[in-house]
Amino acid sequence: MVISEVLQLYIQDRAFISLVGAGGKSSIIQLLARELLSQRKKIIVTTTTRMFTDQVITLSQGGKLIESSDSKVMEEAIQVFFQQHQSGIVALLKQRFLENEREKFTGPESCYLNKWWQEGLADFFIIEADGAKGRPIKAPLYYEPVIPQTTTDVVGVIGIDAVGLRLEEENVFRSSLFSCLTGLKHGEEINLDTITKIVNHPFGLYKNSPQGARVHLFLNKVNNKARSAIAEELACQILKNNKASINNIVIGDTIKEESPVQQLLKSEKVV
């Protein structure tokens, strides 16, 4: 199975997808954009936080990379491209900068993305709406995640390799806040209960999600039988309480580009 199929995007004409959390957001964005492109959709990819530049340059090959600090210039360039092309991927960059000797970029403000969505500039918007510094799990700071209000689908991401790691900043982004939200002390091991708490906490993974948006969870890096069993147990535990109103949980591994989805668990309580 592919990601757009399990999120039921293939039966939708349009969707505004924001990805939050840690442990594979950028990989999911790349896979999802390519899947939707194969269905001849018009796609916009960008970030409301910070994203590695090379991750979108690869996507925009054969499409369009629009780079400008002027929102009007950016809007006109999007319109021109999709007037000339029936489908394609447009990557939006506002400003580039270096972080630890690797280039990142910022994207347009959420207010412009909301406007362009409402005006129908593209079929699908795919937004990286959170940062995690490469860790498999995180807690959001007061201004995170930065989810545009027109978002129709929020995809939370957690790396299953977080299970068994000790609560330290090198393993968990914003570890002190993570400790406050879950009750786990520094140096203690992350377990299924810990992850369930950060997922279901009102100030946890899905903080700032727009009311009415569909909520999905992707448990990533499930690359062997042991991790598969752990992920399935975790998914069942999360859905048992499901305070975050998650519609479905995807278990998979984005390294397997042709078939990144192994299993799909649906909530019986969320329509």
N, C-alpha and C positions, 0 to 999 in steps of 0.2 A: 504493500500500500504506500501511497505517497501522501505528503502532508496536506495538500489542497483537497484531497479526497476525504480524509478523515475529519477535516474542519468543515466539510461540506461547502467549500468555496466553488466547486465545479458546478453547483446548481444555482449559484448566485450570479447575477449580472455585475454586482459591484460589492466591495467591502473595504473598510478602512481598518487595517490591522496594526495594532501596536504591541510590540514585544517588550516584556519586562522580566526582571530576574537575572539569572546568571547561568553559565554553563552551556552556552551554545546558541545565543540569540542571533549572532551574525551568520552562523552556518544555516540556521533555519531560514533567515531572510534570503540568503542566496538560493537555497533549494526552492523555496516557495516562489520567488520571482521567476525562476527558470521554468517551473511547472506551469505557472500562469501564462508565461510567454508562449509555451507550446500550445496553449489553448487560444492563442492569438488575442490576448488581452492588452490593454493599455495600462502600464504599471509605473507608478512613481515610488522610488526608494530614497529614503533619507533618514535623518536622525533628529530628535529634539534634544539630544545631549551631545555626546562626542563619539565618533566612530572612526575606525581605521580607514584611511583613504583607499588603500589598495583593495579593500573588500567591495567597494562600490565601483571602482574603476574597472575591475574584472567584469562586473555585471553589465556595465554600460557599453561594453564593446559590442558593436553592432546596433547599439541604441544611441543614447545621447547623454553626455555629461554636461550639465548646466551649472556653471560656477559664477556666482554674482552675489554681492552684498546688497543689491537693489532688488527688492521683491517684485517690483513692476517689470524689470528686465527679465527676471526669472519666469514670471507668469507668462509674458509674451513669448518667450522661448519655448515653454511647454506647449502653448497653443500652436505655434508654428510647426513644431515637430509632429504633433499628433494630427494636424491637418494634412501633413504630408505622408504620414504612416498610419496604417490601420491598426497596428499593434507595435509594441516595443517597450523597452525599459528605459526610463529617464531617471538618472541619479542627480540629486540636488545638493550642491555644496555652497555654503555661504562663505566660510573662512577656513583656511588650512593653518595648522600649527604643529610644532614638534612636541612630543611627550616621550621622554626616555629614548630619544634618538629615533623614534618612529613617528611617521606623520599621521595625524588625525585631522578631522574636520568637524565643523558645526554645520547645522542645516538651518533652514528658515524657521522663524518662530511659529508656534502652534496656531496663532490667529490666522496666518496666511494658509497653512495647511487646511484648517477648518473651512476657510473661504473657498479654496480651490476644490475641495471635496464637494461642497454645496453647489458650486458652479459646474461640476461634472467634467473637470479637466482630464480625469483619467478614470479607468474602471476600478483599479485597485491601488490603494496607498499602503505601503509596507514601511513601518516606522520603527526604528530602534529607539525606544523611549526610556531606556535605563542603562546605567553603566555598572560594571562589576570588576574592572581591572583584571579580568582573566580568571577570577575565582569561580568555583562551581556553585556557590551559594552566597547570598547577601541579605542585608537588611536595608530598607530604603531610608535615606535621610529625610528631613522635613519637607524638602522641595521635590523629592523623588517619589515615584517615577513621574516623568513629564509626559502625561498621556493627553493628546488632543481630545477635546470634548466631542468631536464628531466620530470618534472611534466606534466601530460596530463590533469588533472582535479584539479582546485582550488575550494574548497568549503569554502565560507565565512559563518560565523555563528554569529548571533546576537540574544540575548535573548529579546523577545518582552516585558519582564518586565522592560526593560530600559525606555520605554515610561512613562513619568510622573515623573521620578526620577529627582532630582536636580543634576546639574553638580557639583559634589564634588568627591574627590579622592576615597572615600569609595564606590561610585556608579560607577565611570568611571575610568578604568585603564589609567593612563597618562592623567589626566583630563586637565592639562594646555595645552598640545599639542592638545587635542580634542577641546578645546576652540579656539585655533589658526586656526584649520582647518575648523571649522564649524561656527565660529563667535558667538557661544553661550557663554554668560558670566557666571562666577562662581556663583552658587546659582540659576540660571534660570533653568526652567524645560526642559527636553529633549522632543522634539515633533517629528512628522513624518518628517518635513522639516529637522530637525537636523540629523536624521538618514540617510535620503536620501543624504545629503551632505557628510557624512563620507563614505558612500558606493560608491558614484560616484566621490569623490575627487581623483585626480591622486596620492596623497600621503596618501590616506585613506586605507580602508579595503583591497583592492586588490593590494596595492603597491608591487612591485617586482614580479608580476605574469609573468611567461614566455610567450613570444609571441606565439600565436597559441594554448595555453591551453584553454580547455573548462572552463567556469566560472559559478559557481552555488552559490546560496544564500539559506541558511537554516534559516528561522525565527522560533526560538525554544521557548518552554514553552507556546505554545498556547493551554491552557487547559480549556477554557470556551468560551461562545458565544461572550462576549465582546471583549476578546483578539483576537478571530477569525476575527471579523469585523475590528479591528484595523490593524491586520496583512495583511488582504486582501487589505485594503486601502493603506497601506504602500507599498505593493508589486506593486500595480498598479502605484503608484507615482514613484517608483524607475524605473520601466520599461518604463515609459513615456519618461524619459530623457535617461536613460541607457548608460551613458558615460563609464561605466565599462564593457560594452559589455557582460552583464550577459545572459547566455543561458536560464536559468530557475530559478524560485524561489519556494522553497519548504516551505510550512507552516505545522508545526507539533509540536509534543511534544515527546521528547526522553524518557520520563518516561513511555510512553505506548509502551513497547518493541515489542509487537506483531504487532502493527499498528501505528508506529510513524509518519506517513505521513497522513495529513488530506486533503491537497490540493496542486496542482501543477499548477503554472502559467508559461507559456512559452513565451519567447520573439519572436515577429514576425519578428524582424529585424536582429537577429543573427542566423545563420545557424549552 
